[in-house]
Amino acid sequence: MDKKTLNYKTLILSDVHLGTADCKVDEVNHLLKNVRCEKLILNGDIIDGWRLKRKGGWSKSHSRFIRLVLKKVEKKDTQVIYLRGNHDDILGRFLPLKFEGIEVVEEYIHDTGHRKYLIFHGDVFDSITSNLNFISHLGAIGYDWLLSFNRLYNKWRALRGKEYYSISKKIKAKVKSAVNFISKFEDSVVALAKARGCQGAICGHIHTPNDKMLDEIHYLNSGDWVESLTAIVEHGNGKMEVIPYARFCSLIGEAPVVNDSSELEDVG
């Protein structure tokens, strides 16, 4: 199959978590390099400020992500919408902000011509994140530990020729409290979309990709670039869809790249 560039009206990414060892930055850069879009929406937690404060890591690949985004603004005439998340919440001090084709906002309404979608990161519905910031940071540390263990476990699996397996993703799908939290989160998102006069809602935050109808609202979650490696695209006819990285690679006729965090440099 010949390699080709994919063209979409809109590309939506969230939860890249630049500055962490578990960010699949090579994969998301591979996607950005091979996709052209009229609008790029970065829906929060693109840079993980929390992790960088605790001595995170940064590499040339992380800087390349920033350059690829800026190149789309400069060379491809792409409009960039950046919505603040909870891990890049420092941006909240400066909102709204607009400069040179980039707009930084709290929430955004995207009109496909068929539906209006309310787009926001989603942490507003996480009572722990919103009201108990200290406990939320402790939770982030625990999640980092789990991802570190997951990384070591998958190196062991790779040596034995086994495919990648996400322990944390499996836990999230099985633990009743996590399942209940996601369900309540989705209900809250739908209620807010209705209150804003929208027929759809798009979030990130919970690292759980989804595409479904909830009480006549089209709910989508863009997932993340730590475990799920998923994005949302808008096709030329206005159809919105969640697409995994592996499918992108199939569509462009290339094999998935393998993330390499060995060049990660300590920060802080």
C-alpha positions in Angstrom: 0.0 0.0 0.0 1.3 3.5 -1.0 1.7 6.0 1.8 -0.8 8.8 1.8 -1.7 11.9 3.8 -5.1 11.9 5.5 -7.3 15.0 5.2 -9.9 15.9 7.8 -11.9 19.0 8.6 -11.0 18.7 12.2 -8.6 16.7 14.4 -9.1 16.5 18.2 -6.4 15.3 20.6 -6.3 15.3 24.3 -4.3 14.0 27.2 -0.9 13.8 25.4 0.9 14.4 28.7 4.1 15.8 27.3 6.8 15.8 30.0 6.1 12.2 31.2 7.9 9.0 30.4 4.6 7.3 29.5 3.6 9.8 26.8 3.5 8.0 23.5 5.0 11.0 21.8 6.5 9.3 18.8 3.1 7.8 17.9 1.2 11.1 18.2 4.0 12.9 16.2 3.7 10.3 13.5 -0.1 11.0 13.3 0.4 14.8 13.3 2.9 14.6 10.5 0.6 12.6 8.3 -2.7 14.4 8.9 -3.9 17.7 7.3 -6.8 19.5 8.9 -8.6 22.8 8.8 -8.9 22.9 12.6 -6.8 21.2 15.3 -8.4 21.1 18.7 -6.1 20.3 21.6 -8.5 19.4 24.5 -6.4 19.7 27.6 -3.5 18.0 29.4 -1.3 18.3 26.3 1.6 19.3 28.5 1.7 17.7 32.0 2.6 20.6 34.2 2.0 18.6 37.4 4.6 16.0 36.4 7.1 18.6 35.3 6.8 20.3 38.7 7.7 16.9 40.3 10.9 16.5 38.1 9.4 15.2 34.9 11.2 14.6 31.6 11.4 16.3 28.3 12.9 15.1 25.0 13.5 16.3 21.5 10.4 14.4 20.5 8.3 16.4 23.0 9.6 19.6 21.5 8.9 18.2 18.0 5.2 17.9 18.9 5.1 21.6 19.6 6.9 22.4 16.4 4.5 20.2 14.4 1.5 22.1 15.8 3.1 25.5 15.1 4.0 24.3 11.6 0.4 23.6 10.9 -0.5 27.1 11.9 2.3 28.7 9.8 2.4 26.5 6.7 -0.9 24.7 6.5 -3.3 27.5 7.5 -4.7 25.4 10.3 -6.8 27.0 13.1 -5.6 25.7 16.5 -8.0 25.7 19.5 -6.3 24.8 22.9 -8.6 24.0 25.9 -6.9 24.0 29.3 -7.0 20.7 31.3 -6.2 20.0 34.9 -2.6 19.0 34.3 -2.0 22.3 32.4 -4.3 24.3 34.6 -1.8 27.2 34.8 -3.3 28.4 31.5 -6.5 29.2 33.4 -4.9 32.4 34.7 -4.7 33.8 31.1 -7.9 32.7 29.5 -9.2 33.6 27.0 -6.1 34.1 24.9 -5.8 34.5 21.2 -2.7 35.0 18.9 -1.5 34.1 15.4 -4.1 31.4 14.6 -4.1 29.9 18.1 -7.0 30.4 20.6 -6.8 29.2 24.2 -10.1 28.9 25.9 -12.0 27.1 28.7 -14.6 25.5 26.4 -15.5 25.7 22.8 -18.6 25.0 20.6 -17.9 23.3 17.4 -20.5 23.3 14.6 -20.4 20.6 12.0 -23.5 21.8 10.2 -25.4 18.8 11.5 -24.7 19.1 15.3 -23.2 21.6 17.7 -20.7 20.0 20.0 -19.7 21.4 23.3 -16.0 20.7 23.7 -14.2 20.9 27.1 -11.6 18.9 28.9 -13.9 17.4 31.6 -12.1 17.9 34.9 -14.9 20.3 35.9 -16.9 17.2 36.8 -14.1 15.6 38.8 -14.9 16.7 42.4 -11.6 15.5 43.7 -9.7 17.5 41.1 -11.9 20.6 41.5 -12.1 20.7 45.3 -9.3 18.6 46.8 -6.3 19.5 44.7 -3.8 18.0 47.2 -5.5 14.6 47.1 -5.8 14.8 43.3 -2.0 15.2 43.1 -1.5 12.1 45.3 -3.8 10.2 42.9 -1.7 11.4 40.0 1.5 10.0 41.7 -0.2 6.7 42.2 -1.2 6.6 38.6 2.4 7.4 37.6 3.6 4.5 39.7 1.1 2.1 38.1 2.2 3.3 34.6 5.8 2.8 35.5 5.1 -0.8 36.6 3.1 -1.3 33.4 6.1 -0.1 31.4 8.4 -2.6 33.0 5.8 -5.4 32.7 5.5 -4.7 29.0 9.2 -4.7 28.4 9.2 -8.2 30.0 6.3 -9.2 27.6 8.1 -7.8 24.6 11.2 -9.9 25.3 8.9 -12.9 25.2 7.2 -11.8 21.9 3.9 -10.9 23.5 1.8 -7.9 22.6 1.3 -4.8 24.7 -1.0 -5.1 27.7 -2.3 -2.2 29.7 -2.7 -3.2 33.4 -4.1 0.2 34.4 -6.6 0.2 31.6 -7.9 -3.2 32.6 -8.2 -2.1 36.3 -10.2 0.9 35.2 -12.6 -1.3 33.2 -13.1 -3.7 36.1 -13.1 -1.7 39.3 -16.7 -0.9 40.2 -15.9 2.6 41.6 -14.0 3.5 38.4 -16.9 2.3 36.2 -19.4 4.3 38.3 -17.3 7.4 38.1 -17.1 7.2 34.3 -20.9 6.7 34.1 -21.6 9.7 36.4 -19.0 11.8 34.4 -20.8 11.0 31.1 -24.2 11.9 32.6 -22.8 15.3 33.8 -21.3 16.0 30.4 -24.6 15.3 28.6 -26.5 17.6 31.0 -24.0 20.4 30.4 -24.2 20.0 26.6 -28.0 20.3 26.8 -27.7 23.4 29.0 -25.5 25.0 26.3 -28.0 24.2 23.6 -25.7 21.6 21.9 -26.5 18.2 20.4 -23.1 16.7 21.1 -20.3 16.7 23.7 -16.6 16.0 23.4 -14.3 15.5 26.3 -11.0 14.0 27.3 -9.7 13.8 30.9 -10.7 10.2 31.9 -8.5 8.5 29.4 -11.4 6.3 28.2 -12.2 6.7 24.5 -15.9 6.5 23.6 -18.4 7.3 20.8 -22.1 6.8 21.6 -25.5 8.4 21.9 -26.6 9.3 25.5 -30.1 10.7 25.9 -30.1 12.1 22.3 -26.6 13.7 22.8 -23.7 12.4 20.7 -21.0 11.8 23.3 -17.4 11.4 22.3 -14.2 11.0 24.4 -10.9 11.4 22.7 -9.1 9.0 25.0 -5.4 9.8 25.5 -1.8 9.3 24.2 -0.6 7.3 27.3 -2.7 4.1 26.9 -5.5 4.2 24.4 -3.7 6.2 21.6 -6.9 7.5 20.1 -8.1 10.8 18.5 -11.4 12.2 17.2 -11.7 13.3 13.5 -14.4 15.2 11.6 -14.8 14.0 8.1 -15.7 16.2 5.1 -19.4 15.4 5.6 -19.4 16.5 9.2 -19.3 12.9 10.7 -17.4 12.8 14.0 -15.5 9.5 14.8 -13.0 8.1 17.3 -10.1 6.5 15.5 -7.2 4.5 17.1 -3.6 5.1 16.1 -3.3 1.6 14.6 -6.1 2.5 12.2 -4.5 5.7 11.2 -1.4 3.8 10.3 -3.4 1.3 8.2 -5.0 4.2 6.4 -1.7 5.9 5.5 -0.1 2.6 4.6 2.7 2.6 7.3 3.5 0.4 10.2 3.0 1.9 13.7 6.2 3.5 15.1 7.6 2.2 18.4 7.8 4.8 21.2 11.3 5.3 22.6 11.6 7.2 25.9 15.3 6.5 26.3 16.2 10.1 25.3 14.0 11.6 28.0 15.9 14.2 30.0 15.1 15.1 33.6 13.5 18.4 34.2 13.3 20.2 37.5 
